[in-house]
Amino acid sequence: MIEINYLAVVAAALSAFLLGGFWYSPALFGKAWQRAAGLSDETVRSGSMPVIFGGAFLLSLVAAFVFAMFLGPMPTLGFALGAALAAGLCWVAASLGILYLFERRSLTHFLINGGYVTLQFTLYGLVMGLWH
């Protein structure tokens, strides 16, 4: 049976969710991301915010949970951070890069989203590596 620290998973998911709120805010990369994604102000305001934000948090929980399974029950901080950086940058961001090349997305769009997922997983590793 795999041991999972469920509190660490929730804390990691929450940290990434909060990071996303700041990362994609107008104060940081929100407007540049919006332009790169081709989204109008009206489009950004449309949709069900509970579904969008609830879905984002749920998916963050899934990612944090599976990452916790990968790390094991008591990862060292160094291993957790190294694995997190590798997962975010070399698995997720690199995979986004492949898709963006075929979709003809801009480098700006890739750097914003790839930067977020790299930091997202780095936060997962930090939280799980510190939580003993």
C-alpha positions as CSV (number, residue, x, y, z in Angstrom):
1,M,0.0,0.0,0.0
2,I,1.3,3.4,-0.9
3,E,1.6,5.9,1.9
4,I,0.2,9.4,1.0
5,N,0.4,12.4,3.2
6,Y,-3.1,13.8,2.3
7,L,-2.5,17.1,4.2
8,A,0.6,17.7,2.2
9,V,-1.2,16.9,-1.0
10,V,-4.0,19.5,-0.2
11,A,-1.4,22.1,0.9
12,A,0.6,21.5,-2.3
13,A,-2.5,21.8,-4.5
14,L,-3.5,24.9,-2.7
15,S,-0.1,26.5,-3.1
16,A,-0.2,25.9,-6.9
17,F,-3.7,27.2,-7.1
18,L,-2.7,30.4,-5.3
19,L,0.4,30.7,-7.5
20,G,-1.9,30.5,-10.6
21,G,-4.0,33.3,-9.2
22,F,-1.0,35.5,-8.9
23,W,0.8,34.2,-12.1
24,Y,-2.2,34.9,-14.4
25,S,-3.3,38.1,-12.7
26,P,-3.0,41.4,-14.5
27,A,-0.2,42.3,-12.0
28,L,2.1,39.7,-13.5
29,F,1.4,37.8,-16.7
30,G,-2.4,38.0,-17.1
31,K,-2.6,40.4,-19.9
32,A,0.4,39.0,-21.8
33,W,-1.1,35.5,-21.4
34,Q,-4.5,36.7,-22.6
35,R,-3.0,38.2,-25.7
36,A,-0.9,35.1,-26.4
37,A,-3.9,32.8,-25.9
38,G,-6.0,35.1,-28.2
39,L,-8.6,35.7,-25.5
40,S,-10.7,38.9,-25.4
41,D,-11.7,40.5,-22.1
42,E,-15.3,39.4,-22.8
43,T,-14.1,35.8,-23.3
44,V,-12.1,35.8,-20.1
45,R,-15.1,37.1,-18.1
46,S,-17.5,34.6,-19.6
47,G,-18.0,31.0,-18.4
48,S,-18.8,29.6,-15.1
49,M,-16.1,30.8,-12.6
50,P,-17.1,28.0,-10.1
51,V,-16.6,25.4,-12.8
52,I,-13.3,26.9,-14.0
53,F,-11.8,27.5,-10.6
54,G,-13.2,24.4,-9.0
55,G,-12.0,22.3,-12.0
56,A,-8.5,23.9,-11.8
57,F,-8.3,23.1,-8.1
58,L,-9.5,19.6,-8.6
59,L,-6.9,19.0,-11.3
60,S,-4.2,20.5,-9.1
61,L,-5.2,18.0,-6.4
62,V,-5.0,15.1,-8.9
63,A,-1.5,16.3,-10.0
64,A,-0.3,16.8,-6.5
65,F,-1.7,13.4,-5.4
66,V,0.0,11.5,-8.2
67,F,3.3,13.4,-7.7
68,A,3.1,12.4,-4.0
69,M,2.8,8.8,-5.1
70,F,5.8,9.3,-7.3
71,L,7.9,10.8,-4.5
72,G,7.0,8.2,-1.9
73,P,6.1,8.7,1.8
74,M,9.2,10.5,3.2
75,P,11.1,12.2,0.4
76,T,14.1,14.3,1.2
77,L,13.8,18.0,0.3
78,G,16.6,17.7,-2.3
79,F,15.0,14.7,-4.0
80,A,11.5,16.3,-3.9
81,L,12.7,19.6,-5.4
82,G,14.9,17.9,-8.0
83,A,12.1,15.6,-9.1
84,A,9.6,18.5,-9.0
85,L,11.8,20.7,-11.2
86,A,12.4,17.8,-13.6
87,A,8.6,17.0,-13.8
88,G,7.5,20.6,-14.3
89,L,10.2,21.6,-16.7
90,C,11.2,18.5,-18.5
91,W,7.9,16.5,-18.6
92,V,5.1,19.0,-18.5
93,A,6.6,22.2,-20.0
94,A,8.5,20.2,-22.6
95,S,5.2,18.5,-23.6
96,L,3.5,21.8,-23.8
97,G,6.3,23.0,-26.0
98,I,5.8,20.1,-28.4
99,L,2.1,20.9,-28.6
100,Y,2.7,24.6,-29.0
101,L,5.1,24.1,-31.9
102,F,2.4,22.2,-33.8
103,E,-0.3,24.6,-32.8
104,R,1.9,27.5,-33.9
105,R,1.6,29.2,-30.5
106,S,4.0,32.0,-29.6
107,L,7.1,31.7,-27.5
108,T,5.5,34.1,-25.1
109,H,2.6,31.8,-24.6
110,F,4.9,28.8,-24.0
111,L,7.1,30.7,-21.5
112,I,4.2,31.9,-19.5
113,N,2.4,28.5,-19.3
114,G,5.7,26.5,-19.1
115,G,7.0,28.8,-16.4
116,Y,3.8,28.3,-14.4
117,V,3.8,24.5,-14.6
118,T,7.5,24.4,-13.7
119,L,6.8,26.5,-10.6
120,Q,3.6,24.5,-9.9
121,F,5.6,21.3,-9.6
122,T,8.4,23.0,-7.8
123,L,5.9,24.1,-5.1
124,Y,4.6,20.5,-4.9
125,G,8.1,19.3,-4.3
126,L,8.9,22.1,-1.7
127,V,5.7,21.4,0.3
128,M,6.1,17.6,0.2
129,G,9.8,17.7,0.8
130,L,9.4,19.9,3.9
131,W,6.3,18.1,5.3
132,H,7.5,15.3,7.5
